[in-house]
Amino acid sequence: MAQDVIVYSNMGCGPCHQAMEYLSQKGVPFTEKNVARDPSAMQDLMRMGLRVLPVLVIGDTCLSGFNPEAIDAALAG
């Protein structure tokens, strides 16, 4: 079952780029929300209590940082 995937990122963020590249290589569609270009994206992160990028929202799961194993587990769930 396909889940909505959102990646909160910032320009010049290496782990953000890695996470988006990883999802692309797996054929997983995602929406990028760049905190530098979209002030509401930063507000979303603050509401979630997360400040380490990237933040991936996969269905009901929020992941902070680039962790391929956690991403795969969330996609499988």
Rosetta blueprint (number, residue, H / E / L):
1 M L
2 A L
3 Q L
4 D L
5 V E
6 I E
7 V E
8 Y E
9 S E
10 N L
11 M L
12 G L
13 C L
14 G H
15 P H
16 C H
17 H H
18 Q H
19 A H
20 M H
21 E H
22 Y H
23 L H
24 S H
25 Q H
26 K L
27 G L
28 V L
29 P L
30 F L
31 T E
32 E E
33 K E
34 N E
35 V L
36 A L
37 R L
38 D L
39 P H
40 S H
41 A H
42 M H
43 Q H
44 D H
45 L H
46 M H
47 R H
48 M H
49 G L
50 L L
51 R L
52 V L
53 L L
54 P L
55 V E
56 L E
57 V E
58 I E
59 G L
60 D L
61 T E
62 C E
63 L E
64 S E
65 G L
66 F L
67 N L
68 P H
69 E H
70 A H
71 I H
72 D H
73 A H
74 A H
75 L H
76 A H
77 G L
